[in-house]
């Protein structure tokens, strides 16, 4: 199902987006990640990502948002992006979690050619528990998250589930 919000913004609903997982977890950290992509069959890739995360014992999936089709920012000469939010728990420390997300991006075909380039999968750590981190490799909460429709709209809708 899809719901048009405006000329540039469309929501998509499917079996995995949005979804509340019936997970009982004793993992330590609550993590909010943003996912995005605009190369290939992004919906299919996101479903494979959910399957991959769900099968990995390092993560317990809690909830996903609807998916939002929205215009690119930064480098504008590219297709619109599909974005969503995933809420999960893990015992991994932030830097270890980052390494895992980067491995997932690579496994799903991510190539890092230039800033804001088109990509198959982008995974951003929006929040990591209540931690504030500002290093060369990692900034949490994610820089400028509060000004991105691609984060705000899915997050807001997920909170209504």
VEXKOLTI-881146 format. One record per residue (C-alpha): residue number from 0; residue in one letter; chain; x, y, z. Coordinates in steps of 0.1 Angstrom, whole numbers, plus 5000, padded with zeros to 4 digits. Each point is the difference from the previous one (the first is absolute). Layout:
REM residues N
  num  residuo  cadena     u     v     w
  NUM        a       A     X     Y     Z
...
***
This chain:
REM residues 161
  num  residuo  cadena     u     v     w
    0        x       A  5000  5000  5000
    1        x       A  5012  5035  4994
    2        x       A  4989  5034  5014
    3        x       A  5010  5032  4982
    4        x       A  5009  5028  5025
    5        x       A  5010  5026  4974
    6        x       A  5013  5003  4965
    7        x       A  5035  4989  5012
    8        x       A  4991  4977  5030
    9        x       A  4983  4966  4998
   10        x       A  4997  4974  5028
   11        x       A  5001  4962  4993
   12        x       A  4986  4973  5022
   13        x       A  5009  4963  4997
   14        x       A  5003  4969  5021
   15        x       A  5033  5011  5016
   16        x       A  4994  5038  5000
   17        x       A  4986  5010  5024
   18        x       A  5002  4970  5023
   19        x       A  5001  4993  5037
   20        x       A  5021  4970  5008
   21        x       A  4989  4978  5029
   22        x       A  5034  4999  5015
   23        x       A  5010  4993  5036
   24        x       A  5035  5014  5005
   25        x       A  5024  5005  5027
   26        x       A  5026  5018  4978
   27        x       A  5015  5031  5015
   28        x       A  4998  5028  4974
   29        x       A  4970  5014  4982
   30        x       A  5010  5012  4965
   31        x       A  4982  5019  4973
   32        x       A  5013  4997  4965
   33        x       A  4990  5017  4968
   34        x       A  5001  4981  4968
   35        x       A  5000  5014  4965
   36        x       A  5007  4991  4964
   37        x       A  4993  5010  4964
   38        x       A  5017  4974  4978
   39        x       A  4983  4968  4990
   40        x       A  4970  4984  5016
   41        x       A  5002  5019  5033
   42        x       A  4969  4985  5016
   43        x       A  5012  4964  4993
   44        x       A  5035  5009  5014
   45        x       A  4984  5015  5031
   46        x       A  4980  4967  5005
   47        x       A  5033  4981  4997
   48        x       A  5016  5023  5025
   49        x       A  4972  4993  5025
   50        x       A  5004  4963  4995
   51        x       A  5038  5003  5005
   52        x       A  4997  5021  5032
   53        x       A  4973  4976  5013
   54        x       A  5022  4970  4995
   55        x       A  5030  5016  5017
   56        x       A  5001  4992  5037
   57        x       A  5019  5033  5006
   58        x       A  4967  5019  4993
   59        x       A  4965  4998  5013
   60        x       A  4975  5018  4977
   61        x       A  4973  5020  5017
   62        x       A  4983  5021  4974
   63        x       A  5002  5016  4965
   64        x       A  4983  5030  4985
   65        x       A  4982  5004  4968
   66        x       A  5023  5008  4971
   67        x       A  5002  5036  4986
   68        x       A  5008  5008  4964
   69        x       A  5016  5035  5000
   70        x       A  5023  5022  4979
   71        x       A  5038  4997  5004
   72        x       A  5019  5027  5018
   73        x       A  5037  5011  4996
   74        x       A  5006  4985  4965
   75        x       A  4967  5007  4983
   76        x       A  5006  4984  4966
   77        x       A  4987  4965  5010
   78        x       A  4968  4980  5005
   79        x       A  4979  5006  5032
   80        x       A  5009  4979  5030
   81        x       A  4979  4975  5019
   82        x       A  5006  5004  5038
   83        x       A  4989  4983  5032
   84        x       A  5008  4996  5036
   85        x       A  5008  4968  5019
   86        x       A  5000  4998  5038
   87        x       A  5020  4971  5015
   88        x       A  5020  4989  5030
   89        x       A  5036  4988  5002
   90        x       A  5028  4994  5024
   91        x       A  5026  5013  4976
   92        x       A  5018  5032  5009
   93        x       A  4995  5029  4976
   94        x       A  5032  4996  4980
   95        x       A  4994  4962  4996
   96        x       A  4964  5007  4990
   97        x       A  5013  5025  4973
   98        x       A  5024  4973  4986
   99        x       A  4970  4976  4997
  100        x       A  4979  5025  4982
  101        x       A  5028  5008  4976
  102        x       A  5005  4963  4993
  103        x       A  4963  4997  4993
  104        x       A  5001  5030  4976
  105        x       A  5029  4984  4981
  106        x       A  4983  4966  4999
  107        x       A  4969  5017  4984
  108        x       A  5021  5017  4973
  109        x       A  5009  5034  5015
  110        x       A  5028  5018  4982
  111        x       A  5013  5032  5015
  112        x       A  5009  5022  4971
  113        x       A  4993  5035  5013
  114        x       A  4979  5019  5026
  115        x       A  4962  4995  4996
  116        x       A  5006  4977  4969
  117        x       A  4972  4976  4989
  118        x       A  5002  4968  5019
  119        x       A  4984  4966  5005
  120        x       A  4999  5002  5038
  121        x       A  5009  5027  5025
  122        x       A  4998  4992  5037
  123        x       A  5002  5029  5024
  124        x       A  5001  4997  5038
  125        x       A  4975  5027  5010
  126        x       A  5000  4992  5038
  127        x       A  5020  4976  5021
  128        x       A  4983  4997  5033
  129        x       A  5005  5034  5017
  130        x       A  5036  5003  4989
  131        x       A  5016  5031  4985
  132        x       A  5031  4992  4979
  133        x       A  5020  5024  4979
  134        x       A  5031  4985  4984
  135        x       A  5014  5000  4965
  136        x       A  4984  4967  4992
  137        x       A  4967  5003  5019
  138        x       A  4976  5027  5010
  139        x       A  4970  4991  5022
  140        x       A  4973  5012  4999
  141        x       A  5003  5001  4962
  142        x       A  5010  5034  4987
  143        x       A  4971  5021  4988
  144        x       A  4974  4972  5005
  145        x       A  4974  5024  5013
  146        x       A  5000  5019  4967
  147        x       A  4995  4970  4977
  148        x       A  4965  4991  4989
  149        x       A  5015  4965  4992
  150        x       A  5005  4995  5038
  151        x       A  4973  5022  5016
  152        x       A  4970  4987  4981
  153        x       A  5007  4962  5004
  154        x       A  5010  5006  5036
  155        x       A  4968  5019  5008
  156        x       A  4978  4973  4983
  157        x       A  5019  4972  5018
  158        x       A  4993  5016  5033
  159        x       A  4962  4997  4992
  160        x       A  5002  4962  4996
***
